[in-house]
Amino acid sequence: MLSTIARQLEDLRSTCVGLWLRLNGVDMGPGCRFGRRVKVARGVVLGQGVSLQDGCEIHGRVRLGDRAVVQKCAEIAGHIDVGVETVIGSYAFVSTMPQAHIRIGARVLVNSFNVIGAGEQVVIEDDCIFAPYVQITDSTHRFEHIEDSPRHDAGTSSPVAIGRGSWLGSGVKVLMGVQVGDGVVVGAGAVVNKSLPAMSVAVGMPAVVVRMRTARDQKETETA
């Protein structure tokens, strides 16, 4: 009985948070749920059944698709579109510069402690899986002026794209200008500084293609 009462009180608290956010300019569909200490800025758009867990922050021109989940203490800031049923993991940080854009497709897993940043554009297609600690950036900092600190030099950007159904292992880093094809698998710890063809498997620093995925891989997975 006590557990039932506690659940009902939690539902009531979440509903009150939703009403407060609506009054403060957050556009949301029905069935959204909110954890504790959630911060959502005016103008953010939440689809149906979105779940925002404890301590997460969302601000800027952000749109979350239906049934998207933002786990505890994750932050989304800037001009960012997130697809349906996508998960942004705990302590992940997804952000853009003012003129930039990030688009994350449907059913993507952006795992815990991932960092995704855009100075121009990052596109992540549907059904991708990122292990923890993945980093993706479309920008770098110049350092030609040796008489001054690099922090005062201009940055440069070039769009990054991750193809549908790709899998990035733990600690993978994807650098500016890289185009990762559909169905690519990148091994843990790799640094991807050049584009990778569809259905390839790449490992290393820098990442190199070691083989191509085949129908045999699918058959072995299905029979395992």
N, C-alpha and C positions, 0 to 999 in steps of 0.2 A: 504493500500500500504506500509506504513511504517513497519507494522508487517511482511509483506512478505519480504521486504528488510532485516529486522533484522534476519529473519529465514535463508535467503540465506547466510548472512554474518556468522551466527553461523555454518552453514553447511560447509562453506569454511574454517573457523577456525579449525573445527574438522578434516577436510580432511588434512589440513596442519600439525596438530599434528600427525596424523597417518603416514604421509610421513616422518616426523622427527623421529618418533619411529622406523620405518622400517630401516631408514638409520643408526640407532643406535643399530641394532641387535635384535629388537623385531619381532617375527614371528607372523603374523596375517592373518586371513581370510578376505574376503570382507565384507563390510557393518559395520565395527566397528565404534563406536562413542565415542568421548572423551570430557569430561568436562574440566573445567579450573583447572590449577595447578595439573594436573595428573602426577604422577611419575611412570614410568614402566621401570624396569631394563633390560639390555641386557639378552637374552636367554629366557625371558618369552614367552609363546605361547598362543595366543588368537584365539579362534575359530571364525566362521562366526557370524557377527551380535552382537558381544560382546559390552556391553555398560559400560563405566567407567565414573562415575559421578565426580563432582567437588571434588578435594582434595584427591582422593584416591591414595594409594601407593601399588605397587606390585613389589616384588623383590625376587629373589631366583629361584629355580626350580619349577616354577608355570605354570600350564596348565589350562586354562579356556575353558570349552566346549562351543559349539555354543549357542548363544543368552543368555549366562550368563550375569548377571547384578551385578556390584559392585557399591553400592550406596555411597553417599558423605562421604568423610573422613574415609572410611574403609581402613584397612591395611591387606595385605596378604603377609606373609614372610616365606620363607623356602621351603621345598619339599612338594608341595600341588597340588592335582589334583581335579578340580571342574567340575561337570557334566553339561550336557546341561540344559539350562533354569533355572539354580539355581541362587538364589538371595542372595548376601552377603549384609546385611543391613548397614545402616549408622552407622559409628563409631564402627563397629565390628572389632575385632582383631583376626586373624587366623594365628598361627605361629607354627613352629617346631624348635627343636634343630637340629644341622647339620646332625645327623645320623637318624633322625626320619622322619615319613611320615604321612600326613593326606590325606584321600580320602573322598570326599564329592560327593554323587551320583547326579542323575538327579532330577530336579524339587524340590529341597530342598529350604526351606526358612530359612536362617540363619538371624535372625532378628536383629534389631538395638541393639547395645551395647552388643552383644554376644561376649564371649571370648572363643576361642577353642585353646588349646595348647597341643603339643605332644612332649614327650621325647623319645617315641618309636613308637607308632602307634595309630591313631584314625581313625575309619572307620564309616562313616555315610551313610546309604543306601538310596535308592531313596525315594522321596515323603515324607520326614520328614518335620515337621513344628516346629520351635522353636520360642517361644514368646520372647519379649525383655528381656535382662539381663541374659540369660542363660549362664552358665559356664560349660565347659567340659575340663577335664584334665586327662591325663594318668600318672601323676607323683606326687610325694610328696617329701618333704624335711625331712631328718632324723635329729634327735636332741639328740642323745645319749650322746654326749660329752659335759657334763654340764660345763666344764671349758672353753668352747669356744662358740662363737656365732653359731647358727644353719646355718647361711649363709655359714659357712666353711665346714659343713658336706656334704657328698655325697647325691645326690638325688636318688630315686628309681622310676622305671616306670613299668607299666603293661598295655597292650593294652586295649583300650576301643572300644566297637562297639555299635552303635545305629541301631536297626533293621528298615526295610522298613516300611514306613507309620506311624512312631511313632510321638507323639505330646508331646513336653515338654512345660509346662506352664511357666509363667513369673518368673524369678529368680531361676529356677531349677539349681541345681549343681550336676554334674555327676562326680564321683571320679574314681581314678585309678582302673583298673582291672574289671570294671563293663561291663557286657554284657546285653544290653537291647534288648529284643526280638522284633519281628515284631508286628506292630500295638499297641504298648504300649502307654498309656496316663499317664502322670505324672503331678500331680496337682501343682499349683503355689507355689513356695518357698520350695519345697521338696529338701532334700539332699539324693542323690542316692549313697549309699556306698556298695550295694550288687546287684547282677544281678537280673533282673526281667523277668519273663516268658512272652512269646508272648501273646498278646491280654489281658494283665492285666491292671488294673487301680491302680495306687499307689499314696499315699500322705504321707506327714509328714517328720519329721526330727528325725531319719533317715526314709527314705521312706519305707512304708510297703504296700503290696497288699491288697486292700479293696474289690475288686471284679474282675470278669473277664468280658470282653466285649462279647456280644452275638449278634445273628441275630436280636434280639428285638431292640437293640440300633440302628442298621442300619435302621430298619423299622420306628422307632420313628423319626429319623433324616430326613428320606425321606418324612414323612407326616407332619413335623413341618412347 
